[in-house]
Amino acid sequence: MVKDYTSTMASPPPPSRAPSPPHADESFSRSWILALAACFLLLGLLASRKIWDTDLGIYLGAGKWIVQNHGVPAHDVFTYTVPDHPYLEVQWAFDLLALGLYRAGGYPLLSFFNVVLIALAFACSWARLGRTHCPRWLGVPLLAAVVLACEFRFHLRAENLSWALLVGMLWVLELYVDRGKNLLFLPPLLEILWVNTEGIFPIGWAVVALFLLSAWIRAKRVDARLLSCFLLVLLAVLWNPYGYHILRVPLAIWETLHADVFTRNITEFLSPWDSSDASLLPPGLWGYKSFSVLLLLGMAATFRHRRLRDWLLAGFFFYLSARSVRNIPLFLLACLPTAGEVLRDLSGGRLGRWTGPFLSSPRAAALWTALMLGLGARVVTNAFYVSAERPEHFGWGLDLDRIPERAVEFISQNHLDGRILNDIPCGDWLDWRGPQKIFLDGRLQVMGSDLFAQYTRTRQPGGLLSLADHYGADILIFTLPNHWVNDLAKATSWRPVYADGTAALYLREGYAPQVPALQDAQILRQEGVSNDILAQAPGLLRLSPAPAWEAFGEGFFRKEDYPYRLAHLGVFLFLTGHPAGGEAFYLEAIRRGGGRYGAFYFNLGQFYYLEGRAAEAGLCMRRVLQEDPGNGIARRILESLPLGSPGQP
């Protein structure tokens, strides 16, 4: 008969585990403390990236509206398209917190707050991992792997608070079930905080339900305390400004996650196991996939030691992660202790006896410490991001290369209060900084699938101009690069008045005539690029980049900046009929990058090819093939060039 630990106050014994090998003695583990500190330093550096997620505009805009109106909204207050749609601002408490931090210390304080949230979630995760008795020489590398697999979601978002709330709730439940420590008054309080900060609060219900089910099956009876905790967690969601109406929010999120029009077009809603277009998926997914496969294999190999709740939690959170990229951190953080227990059990067998003496040694700890410090150095110099052609920047505060702050300021400074048609990133920021109501923003469950479908049809030729006429828009604002430029390049009824590499602004002819049309010379001056660089084209196109080993080494101490904003302006000017300006921007990008980035040669070479400049196109494509011999487009362009052109035999 299985002993019912839930019927007494005595603490149950810890679950059975394989004996630790001699090399896992705590005296060896102390050498890993420095490695653990290096891991958390790397975490802090990865979280210290300039704010580029425009969702912050929604938080601050909603917080400002709540303060001004002394209440929470019931219907959409930001758009002129769907003002009748229900808008329950479930994250109102997070909005007010973000607004308060901004007013106290600006965007840098918000960056610091983001670091604290992420560090809190992982610190609690390390505490949970420590309870499994997983040796530090296994736990530290495991934690580092999870950090690297999650870092692509280290944005300033309310979901970071959800990570901390999830880990905290799991920690409390594990303490009760495994050690009999009754802190079950905390999950309902955590759920109250959760329901007022993000819409995925039903995960709290699911977590408590899984522990209740596991304990019930194990003990053959219902644990009264867990049942009471579950009922209180259910009732806790009513503690919010909307009462029971808040239950519409998770239903709306569920519908959004399963609507084809959203899952086909929003990267964070894609399945990480969908290989139809891997270029849309974030980097580093190999870490998540490796963790998933190895966890499953490890749980199968140590089946006798696994509890029912391990399988329930792993199955539930893996399902969430497999449905959507954005849920990957939830799975990794929830299952981290299970992975630690698997490694602990495996280390007590033959595998541990073979590998343990070296992996647990101070020498291995020093190697891990050096590795994480080295990665941290490359994060500080931006080489970590640049090497993967990612646009993130290390630092605190607003990333003006990604946030359309200056374009929105241009609207306000020139009193452009006409009807606006915008893309989603600009809409998010206009919620916060714009003077008028907008077309749509990133609150997809509020916007609805019909409006979003209209938005996606702007990708078709003529779709943007048709939509602008339908809504009587006077202003177009969108981030760069953008397919909208293709339609506008052929339109005579719209004129560009602003572009900065982050966003562009067009006005309908006849609207605000006092605002002059944008000239390519004006953009060049604005970005500090001289037309004289065109004369340097032959030398720049033949520029030999530093050897790969040298470039890699410089990434540990020299600040790098991938000049993609110049490339964005180059494409913009090429498509709007200003090839000389576009060429100047690309050549400047090549110069600033020291010829290291083949993508600039590839794009510039295609423009040269379309303009019939065979010599320059050949130089560019030959440079591309030096770095990427398998680039089929570059090879076909070279083969189509006249004999005698650079790159031809």
ZIPE-V38613 format. One record per residue. N is the residue number from 1. OMEGA is omega as a letter, one per 40 degrees, with the letter a starting at -180 (999 if undefined). NEAR is the number of other C-alpha atoms within 10 Angstrom. D_CENTER is the distance of its C-alpha to the mean C-alpha in whole Angstrom. Layout:
N&OMEGA&NEAR&D_CENTER ; N&OMEGA&NEAR&D_CENTER
//
This chain:
1&i&5&49 ; 2&a&7&45 ; 3&a&10&46 ; 4&a&15&44 ; 5&a&19&42 ; 6&a&21&41 ; 7&a&13&45 ; 8&i&9&46 ; 9&a&10&44 ; 10&i&11&44 ; 11&i&16&41 ; 12&i&17&41 ; 13&i&10&41 ; 14&a&11&37 ; 15&a&11&37 ; 16&i&10&38 ; 17&i&18&37 ; 18&i&15&38 ; 19&i&13&40 ; 20&i&19&38 ; 21&a&16&40 ; 22&a&13&42 ; 23&i&20&39 ; 24&i&24&37 ; 25&a&12&39 ; 26&i&12&37 ; 27&i&9&39 ; 28&a&18&37 ; 29&a&18&34 ; 30&a&14&34 ; 31&a&19&34 ; 32&i&27&30 ; 33&i&15&29 ; 34&i&14&29 ; 35&i&27&26 ; 36&i&23&24 ; 37&i&15&24 ; 38&i&22&23 ; 39&i&25&20 ; 40&i&20&19 ; 41&i&16&20 ; 42&i&23&17 ; 43&a&22&15 ; 44&i&18&16 ; 45&i&19&15 ; 46&i&24&12 ; 47&a&27&11 ; 48&i&24&13 ; 49&a&26&11 ; 50&a&22&12 ; 51&i&26&11 ; 52&i&20&10 ; 53&a&18&8 ; 54&i&26&11 ; 55&i&24&11 ; 56&i&24&13 ; 57&i&23&16 ; 58&a&22&16 ; 59&a&26&16 ; 60&i&25&19 ; 61&i&22&21 ; 62&i&25&21 ; 63&i&26&22 ; 64&i&18&25 ; 65&a&19&26 ; 66&i&17&27 ; 67&a&12&29 ; 68&a&9&31 ; 69&i&10&32 ; 70&i&9&32 ; 71&a&12&30 ; 72&a&18&28 ; 73&i&19&27 ; 74&i&13&29 ; 75&a&15&28 ; 76&a&19&26 ; 77&a&18&27 ; 78&a&24&24 ; 79&i&19&25 ; 80&a&16&29 ; 81&a&15&28 ; 82&a&18&27 ; 83&a&15&29 ; 84&a&13&31 ; 85&i&16&28 ; 86&i&17&27 ; 87&i&18&24 ; 88&a&21&24 ; 89&a&28&22 ; 90&a&25&21 ; 91&a&19&19 ; 92&a&24&22 ; 93&i&20&22 ; 94&i&23&18 ; 95&a&26&19 ; 96&i&21&22 ; 97&i&16&21 ; 98&i&24&18 ; 99&i&22&21 ; 100&i&16&24 ; 101&i&18&22 ; 102&a&16&21 ; 103&a&12&25 ; 104&a&11&26 ; 105&i&11&24 ; 106&a&15&22 ; 107&i&20&18 ; 108&i&18&19 ; 109&i&17&20 ; 110&i&25&16 ; 111&i&23&15 ; 112&i&20&17 ; 113&i&16&17 ; 114&i&25&13 ; 115&a&23&14 ; 116&a&15&17 ; 117&a&22&15 ; 118&i&24&13 ; 119&i&19&16 ; 120&a&19&18 ; 121&a&20&16 ; 122&i&20&17 ; 123&i&15&20 ; 124&i&19&21 ; 125&i&25&20 ; 126&i&18&22 ; 127&i&13&25 ; 128&i&24&25 ; 129&i&25&25 ; 130&i&16&28 ; 131&a&16&30 ; 132&a&19&30 ; 133&i&16&32 ; 134&a&23&30 ; 135&a&24&31 ; 136&a&26&29 ; 137&i&26&29 ; 138&a&19&27 ; 139&a&25&25 ; 140&i&26&24 ; 141&i&18&23 ; 142&i&18&21 ; 143&i&24&19 ; 144&i&20&18 ; 145&i&17&17 ; 146&i&19&15 ; 147&a&23&13 ; 148&i&16&12 ; 149&a&22&11 ; 150&a&21&9 ; 151&i&16&8 ; 152&i&18&5 ; 153&a&18&3 ; 154&i&21&6 ; 155&i&23&6 ; 156&a&26&9 ; 157&i&19&9 ; 158&a&22&12 ; 159&i&23&11 ; 160&i&24&11 ; 161&i&21&14 ; 162&i&25&15 ; 163&a&21&14 ; 164&a&24&17 ; 165&i&22&19 ; 166&a&25&19 ; 167&i&21&19 ; 168&i&20&22 ; 169&i&21&24 ; 170&a&22&24 ; 171&a&20&25 ; 172&a&18&28 ; 173&i&24&29 ; 174&i&16&29 ; 175&a&17&32 ; 176&a&19&34 ; 177&a&21&34 ; 178&a&15&34 ; 179&i&16&36 ; 180&i&18&38 ; 181&a&16&36 ; 182&i&16&36 ; 183&a&13&33 ; 184&i&19&33 ; 185&a&14&33 ; 186&a&16&30 ; 187&i&26&28 ; 188&i&22&29 ; 189&i&16&28 ; 190&i&20&25 ; 191&i&26&24 ; 192&i&20&26 ; 193&a&22&23 ; 194&a&29&21 ; 195&i&25&22 ; 196&a&23&22 ; 197&i&23&19 ; 198&a&23&17 ; 199&a&24&18 ; 200&a&17&17 ; 201&i&24&20 ; 202&i&17&22 ; 203&i&18&20 ; 204&i&23&23 ; 205&a&19&26 ; 206&a&15&25 ; 207&i&21&24 ; 208&i&22&28 ; 209&a&18&29 ; 210&i&19&28 ; 211&i&23&30 ; 212&i&23&33 ; 213&a&18&33 ; 214&i&20&33 ; 215&i&21&36 ; 216&a&18&38 ; 217&a&11&38 ; 218&a&17&39 ; 219&a&16&42 ; 220&i&13&43 ; 221&a&13&43 ; 222&i&17&40 ; 223&a&20&39 ; 224&a&13&40 ; 225&i&16&38 ; 226&i&23&35 ; 227&i&17&36 ; 228&i&13&37 ; 229&a&23&33 ; 230&a&24&32 ; 231&i&15&34 ; 232&i&18&33 ; 233&i&24&29 ; 234&a&18&30 ; 235&a&14&32 ; 236&a&19&30 ; 237&i&24&27 ; 238&a&17&30 ; 239&a&16&30 ; 240&a&17&28 ; 241&a&16&29 ; 242&a&17&29 ; 243&a&10&31 ; 244&i&12&31 ; 245&a&11&30 ; 246&a&20&26 ; 247&i&18&26 ; 248&a&13&26 ; 249&i&21&22 ; 250&i&18&21 ; 251&i&14&23 ; 252&i&16&22 ; 253&i&17&18 ; 254&i&13&20 ; 255&i&15&22 ; 256&a&19&18 ; 257&a&20&17 ; 258&i&14&20 ; 259&a&14&21 ; 260&a&11&21 ; 261&i&15&21 ; 262&a&22&17 ; 263&i&17&16 ; 264&a&10&18 ; 265&a&14&16 ; 266&a&11&12 ; 267&a&17&10 ; 268&i&19&8 ; 269&i&20&12 ; 270&i&23&13 ; 271&i&19&14 ; 272&i&24&13 ; 273&i&15&17 ; 274&a&12&18 ; 275&a&11&19 ; 276&i&7&20 ; 277&a&8&18 ; 278&a&11&16 ; 279&i&9&15 ; 280&a&14&12 ; 281&a&18&10 ; 282&i&14&8 ; 283&i&15&10 ; 284&a&14&11 ; 285&i&18&12 ; 286&i&11&16 ; 287&i&15&15 ; 288&a&21&14 ; 289&i&16&17 ; 290&i&13&19 ; 291&a&20&19 ; 292&a&19&20 ; 293&a&10&23 ; 294&i&14&24 ; 295&i&20&24 ; 296&i&16&26 ; 297&i&13&28 ; 298&i&19&29 ; 299&i&22&29 ; 300&a&13&32 ; 301&a&14&33 ; 302&a&16&34 ; 303&a&12&34 ; 304&a&10&37 ; 305&a&17&35 ; 306&i&19&32 ; 307&i&14&33 ; 308&a&15&32 ; 309&i&18&29 ; 310&a&19&27 ; 311&a&17&28 ; 312&a&16&27 ; 313&a&19&24 ; 314&a&21&23 ; 315&a&15&24 ; 316&a&16&22 ; 317&i&22&19 ; 318&i&19&19 ; 319&i&14&19 ; 320&a&16&16 ; 321&a&23&14 ; 322&i&18&16 ; 323&a&21&16 ; 324&i&20&12 ; 325&a&20&9 ; 326&a&20&8 ; 327&a&22&11 ; 328&i&25&11 ; 329&i&24&10 ; 330&i&22&13 ; 331&a&21&15 ; 332&a&25&15 ; 333&a&25&16 ; 334&a&24&19 ; 335&i&23&20 ; 336&i&22&20 ; 337&i&25&24 ; 338&i&24&25 ; 339&i&26&24 ; 340&i&26&26 ; 341&i&26&29 ; 342&i&27&29 ; 343&i&21&29 ; 344&a&25&31 ; 345&i&23&34 ; 346&a&20&33 ; 347&i&24&34 ; 348&a&18&37 ; 349&a&14&39 ; 350&a&11&40 ; 351&i&10&36 ; 352&a&21&36 ; 353&i&16&40 ; 354&a&11&39 ; 355&a&12&36 ; 356&a&19&36 ; 357&i&15&38 ; 358&a&14&36 ; 359&a&18&33 ; 360&a&22&34 ; 361&i&17&36 ; 362&i&17&35 ; 363&i&13&35 ; 364&i&17&32 ; 365&i&26&30 ; 366&i&15&31 ; 367&i&13&29 ; 368&i&23&26 ; 369&i&22&26 ; 370&i&14&27 ; 371&a&15&24 ; 372&i&23&21 ; 373&i&19&23 ; 374&i&16&23 ; 375&i&19&19 ; 376&i&23&19 ; 377&i&20&21 ; 378&i&26&19 ; 379&a&27&16 ; 380&a&24&18 ; 381&a&21&20 ; 382&a&26&16 ; 383&i&29&18 ; 384&a&23&15 ; 385&a&19&13 ; 386&a&20&16 ; 387&i&15&17 ; 388&a&10&15 ; 389&i&14&15 ; 390&a&15&11 ; 391&a&17&12 ; 392&i&21&10 ; 393&i&26&13 ; 394&i&22&14 ; 395&i&21&16 ; 396&i&19&16 ; 397&a&18&17 ; 398&i&19&16 ; 399&a&20&15 ; 400&i&15&17 ; 401&a&20&16 ; 402&a&22&13 ; 403&a&23&15 ; 404&a&28&18 ; 405&a&20&20 ; 406&i&16&23 ; 407&i&23&23 ; 408&i&23&23 ; 409&i&15&26 ; 410&i&15&28 ; 411&a&21&28 ; 412&a&15&29 ; 413&a&9&32 ; 414&i&11&33 ; 415&i&11&34 ; 416&a&20&32 ; 417&i&15&32 ; 418&a&17&33 ; 419&a&18&31 ; 420&i&24&28 ; 421&a&25&26 ; 422&i&23&22 ; 423&a&21&19 ; 424&a&23&16 ; 425&i&22&14 ; 426&i&26&17 ; 427&i&31&18 ; 428&a&29&16 ; 429&i&25&17 ; 430&i&29&21 ; 431&a&28&21 ; 432&a&22&21 ; 433&a&19&23 ; 434&a&23&25 ; 435&a&16&28 ; 436&i&18&28 ; 437&a&20&27 ; 438&i&24&25 ; 439&i&22&24 ; 440&i&29&21 ; 441&a&25&18 ; 442&i&19&14 ; 443&a&17&16 ; 444&i&17&17 ; 445&i&20&19 ; 446&a&24&21 ; 447&a&21&21 ; 448&a&18&23 ; 449&a&17&23 ; 450&i&9&26 ; 451&a&15&24 ; 452&i&18&21 ; 453&i&13&24 ; 454&a&13&26 ; 455&a&19&23 ; 456&i&15&22 ; 457&i&14&25 ; 458&i&19&25 ; 459&i&15&24 ; 460&i&12&27 ; 461&a&13&30 ; 462&a&16&32 ; 463&a&16&29 ; 464&a&24&28 ; 465&i&17&31 ; 466&a&13&33 ; 467&i&16&30 ; 468&i&19&31 ; 469&a&10&34 ; 470&a&9&34 ; 471&i&14&32 ; 472&a&14&34 ; 473&i&18&32 ; 474&a&21&33 ; 475&i&23&29 ; 476&i&22&27 ; 477&a&27&23 ; 478&i&24&20 ; 479&i&24&18 ; 480&e&22&19 ; 481&a&19&19 ; 482&i&15&20 ; 483&i&16&23 ; 484&a&22&24 ; 485&a&19&26 ; 486&i&17&28 ; 487&a&18&30 ; 488&i&20&30 ; 489&a&17&32 ; 490&a&13&35 ; 491&i&12&35 ; 492&a&9&38 ; 493&a&12&37 ; 494&a&20&34 ; 495&i&21&34 ; 496&i&22&31 ; 497&a&15&31 ; 498&i&23&28 ; 499&a&26&25 ; 500&a&22&24 ; 501&i&25&21 ; 502&a&22&18 ; 503&i&26&20 ; 504&a&23&24 ; 505&i&21&26 ; 506&i&22&29 ; 507&i&25&32 ; 508&i&18&35 ; 509&a&13&38 ; 510&i&11&40 ; 511&i&14&38 ; 512&a&16&38 ; 513&i&10&40 ; 514&i&8&40 ; 515&a&13&37 ; 516&i&12&37 ; 517&a&14&36 ; 518&i&15&33 ; 519&a&15&35 ; 520&i&19&34 ; 521&i&14&36 ; 522&i&12&34 ; 523&i&19&30 ; 524&i&19&32 ; 525&a&11&33 ; 526&a&11&30 ; 527&i&14&28 ; 528&a&10&31 ; 529&a&18&32 ; 530&i&14&35 ; 531&a&16&37 ; 532&a&9&39 ; 533&i&16&36 ; 534&i&17&37 ; 535&a&10&40 ; 536&a&14&38 ; 537&a&19&37 ; 538&a&12&39 ; 539&a&10&38 ; 540&a&19&35 ; 541&i&23&34 ; 542&a&14&36 ; 543&i&15&34 ; 544&i&12&34 ; 545&i&15&31 ; 546&i&12&31 ; 547&a&10&31 ; 548&a&11&28 ; 549&i&9&29 ; 550&i&10&30 ; 551&i&15&27 ; 552&a&14&25 ; 553&i&13&27 ; 554&a&15&27 ; 555&i&23&23 ; 556&a&21&24 ; 557&a&14&26 ; 558&a&15&25 ; 559&i&15&23 ; 560&i&22&21 ; 561&i&16&20 ; 562&a&23&19 ; 563&a&22&21 ; 564&a&20&19 ; 565&i&22&20 ; 566&i&26&23 ; 567&i&27&23 ; 568&i&22&21 ; 569&i&29&24 ; 570&i&29&26 ; 571&a&26&25 ; 572&a&25&26 ; 573&i&24&29 ; 574&a&18&30 ; 575&a&18&30 ; 576&i&18&31 ; 577&i&13&34 ; 578&a&16&34 ; 579&a&19&34 ; 580&i&15&36 ; 581&i&25&33 ; 582&i&26&30 ; 583&a&24&32 ; 584&a&26&32 ; 585&a&32&28 ; 586&i&27&28 ; 587&i&26&30 ; 588&i&25&29 ; 589&i&23&26 ; 590&a&26&28 ; 591&a&19&30 ; 592&i&15&27 ; 593&i&17&25 ; 594&i&14&29 ; 595&a&20&29 ; 596&a&20&26 ; 597&a&20&23 ; 598&a&19&25 ; 599&i&17&23 ; 600&i&22&25 ; 601&a&26&28 ; 602&a&21&27 ; 603&i&19&26 ; 604&i&25&29 ; 605&i&27&31 ; 606&i&20&31 ; 607&i&20&32 ; 608&a&19&35 ; 609&a&21&36 ; 610&i&10&35 ; 611&i&11&38 ; 612&i&12&40 ; 613&a&15&40 ; 614&a&22&40 ; 615&a&18&41 ; 616&i&22&37 ; 617&i&30&36 ; 618&i&29&37 ; 619&a&20&36 ; 620&a&29&33 ; 621&i&29&32 ; 622&i&24&34 ; 623&i&26&32 ; 624&a&23&29 ; 625&i&19&31 ; 626&a&11&32 ; 627&a&14&28 ; 628&a&13&27 ; 629&a&12&31 ; 630&a&11&29 ; 631&a&14&28 ; 632&a&11&30 ; 633&i&13&30 ; 634&a&22&31 ; 635&i&17&34 ; 636&i&11&35 ; 637&i&18&35 ; 638&a&24&37 ; 639&a&15&40 ; 640&a&13&40 ; 641&i&19&41 ; 642&i&12&45 ; 643&a&12&47 ; 644&i&11&47 ; 645&i&18&43 ; 646&a&18&41 ; 647&i&20&40 ; 648&i&14&43 ; 649&999&7&45
//
